[in-house]
Amino acid sequence: MTFDRAKFATAIETVLEEHLPRNSDLAPHLVEALRYMALGGGKRLRPAIVCGTCVALGGSMQAALDPAAAVEYLHTYSLIHDDLPAMDDDDMRRGRPSCHAAFDEPTAILAGDAMQALAFEVIAGAENVPPSTRVRMIELLAAAVGWQGMVGGQAFDISATGAEILPIGRIAQMHAAKTGALFRASVQLGGLTAEPDIDATRFQALTAFGEDVGAAFQIVDDILDLTQSSETLGKNAGSDAEQGKNTVPAAVGLNRAQTMAMQAHERALGHLESLGLSDGPLVELVDAAVNRIS
């Protein structure tokens, strides 16, 4: 089946807007912050991977939209918290003020909390997904963003920032948790939407594909922070080096980092070939993860 990127872009913006609160007598400022962040642009790559995986396996993009929205809400929550003064202290995101800069720090913390809760609410109520599959999706997402995934990776990143640059193997481990885990979950959720009883071997290959896409994406992110302007990136360029963060270019140099990104890209394409999906939408999406300027 064909994955129509333009149709997806319209559909995902619609579903993201539909699940967000529109107003609140209790916390109107919080609702404003949620809408500001969730509807403020972005590549929407992770939800595209959810839908693209589902379509590649013969499923319906419509059925994958709620899981895709949940993934994007979780990604947005991570951006809100990553930008906080206590974390990366970035005042620009997607070409405009980050959440704490546009509102205030307490509102940003609570907006991130609320966004995470909303993600699991959306998955739990996904009407086009069987109940037993929703439970499995919740389990996979919780593992991807919790102490052993995204949050654990962020904690590792913070604890190692400003110290001696780590060996490349440890940086790869950190990135697999901080960034790769949500890419992995995106592929897994798309696969489960299309095939709730998916074969374990097939599911494992999809999982490996998602992990390699995440690895390629993060290495490219590290490279772009060094090579692109803030205007191009939509966020503060050069902040990784300024803060003494552990990045792939810092550990192995820019040329080697570019080679490693290409190798992760090639591994991801190899997994698609083993799955018989070399001509499907996932090739385009993995290319988008690597060949980007923002």
C-alpha positions in Angstrom: 0.0 0.0 0.0 1.1 3.6 -0.6 1.7 6.0 2.2 0.6 9.5 1.2 2.8 11.9 3.2 0.5 14.9 2.4 -2.6 13.0 3.5 -0.7 11.9 6.7 0.3 15.4 7.5 -3.3 16.6 7.4 -4.6 13.6 9.3 -2.0 13.7 12.1 -2.5 17.5 12.7 -6.2 16.8 12.9 -6.0 14.0 15.4 -3.4 15.8 17.5 -5.8 18.8 17.7 -8.9 16.6 18.4 -7.4 15.0 21.5 -6.1 18.2 23.0 -8.3 20.1 25.4 -9.6 23.4 24.0 -10.3 25.2 27.2 -10.4 24.8 30.9 -12.0 26.6 33.8 -9.5 24.9 36.1 -6.2 25.6 34.2 -6.6 27.7 31.1 -2.9 28.7 31.1 -1.9 25.0 31.1 -4.3 24.2 28.2 -2.8 27.1 26.2 0.7 25.7 26.8 -0.3 22.2 25.7 -1.8 23.5 22.4 1.2 25.8 21.9 3.6 22.9 22.1 1.7 20.1 20.5 0.5 22.1 17.5 3.6 24.2 17.0 5.1 22.4 14.1 7.8 19.8 13.9 8.8 17.1 11.5 6.2 14.6 12.9 8.7 11.9 11.9 7.9 9.5 14.8 4.1 9.5 14.1 4.8 9.1 10.4 6.9 6.0 11.2 3.9 4.6 13.2 1.6 5.1 10.3 4.1 4.2 7.6 4.9 0.9 9.4 1.2 0.1 9.6 0.6 0.8 6.0 3.7 -1.0 4.9 2.4 -4.2 6.6 -1.0 -3.8 4.9 -2.8 -2.0 7.7 -4.9 1.2 7.6 -3.3 4.6 8.3 -6.6 5.7 9.9 -6.2 2.9 12.5 -2.7 4.0 13.3 -3.5 7.7 13.9 -4.3 7.4 17.6 -1.1 5.4 18.4 0.8 7.9 16.3 -0.7 10.9 18.2 0.3 9.2 21.5 3.9 8.9 20.3 4.0 12.6 19.2 2.6 13.7 22.6 5.3 11.7 24.3 8.0 13.3 22.1 6.5 16.7 22.8 6.6 16.1 26.5 10.3 15.2 26.3 11.1 18.4 24.4 9.3 20.5 26.9 11.2 19.0 29.8 14.5 18.8 27.9 14.4 22.5 27.3 13.9 23.4 31.0 16.6 25.5 32.8 17.3 22.5 35.0 17.9 20.3 31.9 19.4 21.6 28.7 18.3 25.2 29.3 17.2 26.0 25.8 15.0 29.0 25.1 14.2 28.2 21.5 12.4 25.2 20.0 11.0 24.8 16.5 11.9 28.3 15.6 10.1 30.0 18.5 10.3 30.3 22.2 10.4 27.0 24.1 7.6 26.3 26.5 9.1 27.7 29.7 10.2 30.8 27.7 6.8 31.4 26.2 4.9 30.7 29.5 6.9 30.1 32.7 8.9 27.2 34.2 6.1 25.8 36.5 3.7 25.8 33.5 6.2 24.0 31.3 6.8 21.3 33.9 3.1 20.7 34.3 2.5 20.8 30.5 5.1 18.1 30.1 3.4 16.0 32.8 0.0 16.5 31.3 1.2 15.7 27.8 2.7 12.4 29.0 -0.6 11.5 30.7 -2.6 12.4 27.6 -0.5 10.1 25.5 -1.4 7.1 27.5 -5.1 8.2 27.7 -5.2 8.3 23.9 -3.6 4.8 23.6 -6.0 3.3 26.2 -9.0 4.7 24.3 -7.8 3.9 20.7 -11.0 2.6 19.1 -9.4 1.1 16.0 -7.1 -1.1 18.1 -8.1 -4.3 19.9 -8.1 -3.9 23.7 -5.4 -6.5 24.2 -3.2 -4.8 21.7 -3.7 -1.5 23.5 -2.4 -3.0 26.7 0.7 -4.3 24.9 1.2 -0.8 23.3 1.0 0.8 26.7 3.6 -1.6 28.0 6.0 -0.9 25.1 5.5 2.9 25.3 6.0 2.9 29.1 9.3 1.0 28.7 10.4 3.3 25.9 10.0 6.5 27.8 10.6 5.4 31.4 13.6 4.7 33.6 15.1 2.2 31.2 14.4 4.3 28.1 14.1 8.0 27.3 14.1 9.3 30.9 17.0 7.0 31.9 18.9 8.2 28.9 18.3 11.8 29.8 19.5 11.1 33.3 22.6 9.5 32.0 23.2 12.5 29.6 22.9 15.0 32.5 25.2 13.1 34.8 27.9 12.8 32.1 27.7 16.4 30.8 30.7 18.5 31.4 33.0 15.6 32.3 35.5 13.8 30.1 33.9 12.5 26.9 32.7 9.0 27.2 33.8 6.1 25.0 31.7 5.8 21.9 30.0 2.6 23.1 28.7 4.3 26.2 27.4 7.3 24.1 25.7 4.8 21.8 24.1 3.2 24.8 22.9 6.6 26.1 21.5 7.5 22.7 19.7 4.2 22.3 17.8 5.0 25.5 17.3 8.7 25.1 16.4 8.8 21.4 16.3 5.3 19.9 13.7 3.8 22.3 10.9 6.0 21.1 11.8 5.3 17.4 11.7 1.6 18.3 8.3 2.0 19.9 7.0 3.9 16.9 7.8 1.0 14.6 6.4 -1.5 17.1 3.1 0.3 17.5 2.7 0.6 13.7 3.4 -3.1 13.4 1.0 -4.1 16.1 -1.7 -1.9 14.6 -1.4 -3.7 11.3 -0.8 -7.2 12.7 -2.0 -7.6 16.4 -0.7 -11.2 16.3 2.5 -10.4 14.5 5.1 -13.2 14.3 7.8 -12.8 16.9 10.7 -13.0 14.3 9.0 -10.4 12.1 8.4 -8.2 15.2 12.1 -8.5 16.2 13.2 -7.4 12.8 10.9 -4.4 12.9 12.3 -3.6 16.4 15.9 -3.7 15.1 14.9 -1.4 12.2 13.4 1.1 14.6 16.6 1.0 16.8 18.8 1.7 13.8 16.7 4.5 12.6 16.9 6.1 16.0 20.7 5.7 16.0 21.0 7.3 12.6 18.7 10.1 13.6 20.6 11.0 16.8 24.0 10.9 15.1 22.7 13.3 12.4 21.2 15.5 15.2 24.7 15.7 16.8 26.2 16.6 13.5 23.7 19.2 12.7 24.2 20.9 16.0 27.8 21.5 14.9 27.2 22.4 11.2 23.9 24.3 11.0 22.7 27.7 12.2 20.1 28.2 14.9 17.8 29.7 12.2 18.1 26.5 10.1 17.7 24.2 13.1 14.9 26.1 14.8 16.8 25.7 18.1 20.0 26.9 19.6 22.9 25.6 17.5 26.2 24.7 19.1 24.7 24.1 22.5 26.0 20.6 22.8 29.6 21.6 22.6 29.0 24.7 24.7 27.6 22.5 27.5 30.2 19.8 27.2 27.7 17.1 26.1 28.6 13.6 25.0 28.0 13.5 21.3 29.2 11.2 18.6 31.3 13.9 16.8 32.9 14.9 20.2 33.9 11.3 20.7 35.1 10.3 17.2 35.2 13.4 15.1 32.9 14.8 12.4 34.0 12.6 9.5 33.7 9.4 11.5 30.3 10.5 12.9 29.1 11.0 9.3 30.2 7.5 8.4 28.5 6.0 11.5 25.2 7.7 10.5 25.5 6.2 7.0 26.2 2.8 8.5 23.1 2.9 10.8 21.1 4.0 7.8 22.3 1.1 5.8 21.6 -1.3 8.6 18.0 0.0 8.8 17.6 -0.5 5.1 18.9 -4.0 5.4 16.2 -4.9 8.0 13.6 -3.6 5.6 15.0 -5.8 2.8 14.9 -8.8 5.1 11.2 -8.0 5.8 10.4 -7.6 2.1 9.6 -3.9 2.6 12.4 -2.4 0.5 9.9 -0.7 -1.9 7.5 0.6 0.8 7.0 3.9 2.6 9.5 3.1 5.3 12.5 3.6 2.9 11.3 7.2 2.4 10.9 7.7 6.1 14.3 6.4 7.1 15.8 8.6 4.4 14.0 11.5 6.0 15.5 10.7 9.4 19.0 11.0 7.9 18.8 13.5 5.0 17.5 16.5 6.8 18.6 20.0 7.8 16.2 20.5 10.8 
